Amino acid sequence: MASTKFYLDCRGKAADGKGSIIIQIFHNHSMTSVSTGVRVSPSNWNGQEVVHISGAEVINAKLQEQKSSINKAIALLSFDPDFNSITAAQLKAKLNSKSTPVNKHLVSQLFQEYMDMGLKSGTKKIYDSTLKKIIAFAERDITIEEIDYKWLKQFDRFLSKTQGANGKAIYLRSLRAVCNYAIHSKVITSYAFDNFKIKYEPTKKRCISIEKFREFLSFPVTKEQSICRDYFLLMFYLIGINAKDLLLAKKSQIVKGRLEYIREKTNKRYSIKIEPEAQELIDKYSGRGEYLLEAMDHYQHYENFLHYINDNLKEIGTIKWEMIPDPNDLFGQPKLEKHITPVIPGISSYFARHSWATFAYDLGISLDVISQALGHSFGNRTTLIYVKSDRSKVDLANRKVIDFLLDS
């Protein structure tokens, strides 16, 4: 009787160092193999199953499903009169003639391959979340071949139950990127997104009126809120720098009075002149070690401190205490509940960047200079090859915006 087993084939010199998981078929003292379409690094294969990667349980379940499908097909072929006289290769040919689905490409594996191509940690989280949404919708891991226009419409309706238009767009863009990867890798030839349009809604502006911003700066706060407001203000003084780039900045990135860094999100190089107001806050919250600011002296992950900032910013406002009935109190005693009317509802670190751009525009600063300051593309791309960007214009714009806020 024929038998099967998994094997990680690492022959050849794949650029990514991965091997292909194959199903070996042994029959009549001969052996052949069938590809599963799954590729992993040797460190993620224990000889029996995939380990230590996202979605391993789903991938292993699908591998077992493929192996079981082959075993069932072999069992049926064992009734053929010539079964005991054919080789393993001939047995494989018979399996293929029966159209046994043994070489489909799992969406989970393609997502993993795409995520392993150098995506940043934050982007990987989005793709991992997208994969989980796909599996939750299908109630199983699926193959890339199953995704067509009809499937996308159904998936879009599924996402609509919990997501707005822009939330859905994030998941659909991630799936589209993986489908593009599958096309370019010649895994599939048909493209589900050919006639499927991803819908968006205009992004809600996160800017603050100049009057509200000034009220926000002068509003009485606690010590914790004061620290968080200072960090927010520093982001504003540094032209709306992304919180991650600021919190992870090193002291070595200060060069001749400028903060030199490459933005994590876009890989674009920035050079921001440190104005006196910004320098005062940098000195106030200077880090003890290599980090520019002390936040990373106390937090292992910058996201935790960012959550702390945003939570405290939302607490800056008028507090009203109210006695309300407490249904859980056995004696019917009311409980004291705090109600906050924030100076700026929904404020977060993103408001610093949007507000800087809005104030610059209100001051009549050209869109080209604003775009250059924010690191956006502007003008004709060919022309820009010959035009050297003038940082002094951005420096002057930032000074005007800061003076406008402080009414200097």
C-alpha positions, 0 to 999 in steps of 0.5 A, a space after each residue: 500500500 502507498 504511504 505519504 509524509 511531509 518533507 521540507 525540500 530545501 534544495 536549490 538556493 532560494 533568495 529568501 532561504 525558505 524551503 517548500 513543504 512537499 508531500 512525498 508519496 512512496 509506492 512499490 519501492 519508489 518515491 515521488 512528491 506533490 507540492 503543497 504551495 507552502 514555503 517556510 524557513 527551516 526554523 519554522 518546520 519541526 519535521 511534522 508541522 509549521 511552527 512559530 509563525 502567524 497563522 501556523 494552526 490554520 496552515 497546518 490544518 490545510 496541510 493535513 487536509 491536502 495530505 488527507 485528500 491524497 490518501 483518500 484518492 490513493 485508497 480509491 485508486 487501490 481498487 484499480 487492477 494495475 495499482 500494485 504494478 505501477 510506480 509512485 510517479 505513475 500513481 501521481 499521474 493517476 492522481 492528477 488525472 483525477 483532478 485531486 486539488 493538491 496544489 492550491 495556494 493558501 491565502 494565509 501562506 501568501 499573506 505570510 510571504 508578503 509580510 516577510 518581504 520587509 514590511 514594517 511592524 505596524 504594517 504587518 499588524 494591518 496585514 495580520 488583522 486582514 488575514 484574520 478578517 478573511 478567515 473569520 468571514 470564510 470560517 476557514 483558510 481559503 485559497 487565493 483561487 477562491 477569491 473572485 469578484 463575487 467573493 469580494 462583494 460578499 466580503 465587503 458586506 461582511 466588513 460593513 457590519 463592523 467597519 466604516 468605508 475607510 476602515 473597510 478600505 484598509 483591509 481591502 487594500 491589504 488584500 489587493 496588495 497580496 493579490 497583486 503579489 500573487 499575480 506578479 509571482 504567477 501564482 494566479 492569472 485572474 485578478 479579482 480586483 479588475 472591476 471591484 472598486 474600493 470606496 473611501 470617505 473624505 478623511 475627517 479633518 483633525 485641525 484645531 481652530 487657533 482660538 481653541 488651540 490657545 485655550 487648550 494651552 492655557 487651560 489648567 491641567 494636572 501634572 500628567 496632563 501637563 507632560 502630555 500637552 508638552 509632548 503634543 506641543 513639541 510635535 507641533 513645533 517640529 512641524 507635526 512630526 509623527 509621534 513614533 519618529 519623535 519618541 524613538 529619535 536619538 540624540 545623535 540625530 540632532 545635527 547643527 541645531 536641526 533634527 535629522 530623521 527618516 520618517 518611519 511611515 514613508 522612508 522620506 528624509 526630514 530636516 527640521 530646524 529646532 526653534 527655541 520653543 522646541 529646544 526648551 521642551 527637548 531640554 525639559 524632557 531630555 532622555 538619560 541615554 541615547 534617546 532624545 526624550 525621556 519617554 523611552 527611559 520609562 516605556 519599553 514600547 513607544 505605543 504605550 506612551 503614545 496611548 498615555 499621551 492621547 488619553 490624557 489629552 482627552 482629559 483636558 477640559 471642564 470636569 463635572 461631578 454628578 450623583 447618579 443611582 447605583 443599581 449594584 448598591 444593596 442599600 440604594 446609595 448613589 455613586 459619584 460619576 465624573 463627566 468631562 467636557 474636553 476643550 478639544 473633543 477627540 484630540 490625539 497626536 495627529 491633531 498637531 500635524 493637521 493643525 500646523 498645515 491649517 495654520 500655515 495655509 491660513 497665513 498665506 504660506 504657499 502649498 508648495 512650501 507646506 507640502 515640502 514641510 510635510 514631506 508630500 509630493 508637489 509640483 511636476 516630478 520632472 521639474 523637481 529633479 532640477 530644483 533644489 529644495 530650499 529648507 530656509 523657506 520651510 524654516 521661515 514657515 515654521 517660525 511664522 506658524 509658531 509665532 501665530 499660535 503664540 501671538 508673538 
